[in-house]
Amino acid sequence: MELSARNNLKARIKNIKTNDINAEVLLDVGGQEMCSTLTADSAKRLGLKVGDQVNALVKASSVMIGR
């Protein structure tokens, strides 16, 4: 399957916080942290666990840069 997202980052799951509705997944992307929020059902369906190697696919029309 091809995707339109151009940013495909290899990451490792550092932490997962879930409630009845959402899951917040903290990722280590080459020493930098990134956080992803998805539905709890999706996290369960994917079988996500701390330590898993995953791909973080990023598609954004707006990227903020700070200095």
N, C-alpha and C positions, 0 to 999 in steps of 0.2 A: 504494500500500500504506500502510495506517495502522499505527502502532506504539503500544505502550503507554508507551514512554519519553516523559517530559514535558520533559526537558532536551535540547534540540537546539542545540548550540553550533557556530558556524562557526569553523573552525580552518585553520591552514596547517602542513604537515609540516615540522619543523625537522631531524629526524634519524631514521634507521632503523638499528637494529642487529638483525641476524638470525643465527640458527644453524640447524642442521638441523630444529629443532622449532618454535621460537618466533621472533616478531618483536616488538621493542620499538619503538614509534613515539612519538617526542617531538613534541608539538603546541604551537603558539603559538595561544592562545585570547585574543585581545584584549590581548596583551602579557603574559599569564600562561602558564606552562608546565603542560601536562597530559601524562601518559604513559599509553599504552594498550599492553597486551600481547595479541597474537593469534597464531594459528598462522602459521608461515611460509607454509604453503600458502594461507591466506586472504589474506595480504599480497600474495603473488604473483598470485593470482586477481584481486584488485582492482587490480593494476598500480600499487601505491603507489610514489611517488617523492618525494624531498625537493623542497619548493616547491609540491606539490599543495595545492589548496584542498579541504578535506573537511568533513564534518559529524561531530562527536563526539556520539553519542547516549548519554546517561547515564541509567541506571535503577538506583536504589539504594534499598534499604530502610533503610539506615543511612548518614548523612552526619556525619562528625566535624567539629567546629568547635573551633579553638584560638584562644587569644588571648595 
